[in-house]
Amino acid sequence: MQTLIFLLLAFLLAIFSILLYFKTKQQRINKLNSGLCPNCGEKTRSFFDEKTNTIFKNEAISKRVLKNHGCSGVVEIEYSCKFCGLKEVHLQTTTSCSL
């Protein structure tokens, strides 16, 4: 009986830790897509020039597509922070073709 309870607890712990991993990974990707660096906390800065009435943006996160595997494939995107030097590669799936 003790073995069965221990196995059940170990199984539940493994399931919840996997769910927590995917949740934190998705939150990190959302931060990177919004322009916020999850490592140093730097975000996009905007400057307004009153003489020419233009807004200049200094983005902290730059995106670069490494590999695009077609219409229904996976896109590998590299995110890099200009301030702290963070570089991460994430996979994102595409559902449509934009020609």
C-alpha angles and dihedrals in degrees: 000000000000090000091053092051091047092051091048092051092047090050093050091047091052093048094049093046090052090050091049090051093053092045094053091044091053091048090051092051090048090053091050092048091051091053099254120128109227092203104051100012095235116151139188114295123210126203124191121210109207095196096057098022093231131137119223119201126205105195119204096200123053122193127210128181109229100179132004113196099195137268100322097023137095125282117213111211126188116210118197130182117220094206107046101019096242114166123186133166118210132180120229126183122227123212102189140038118239108198 
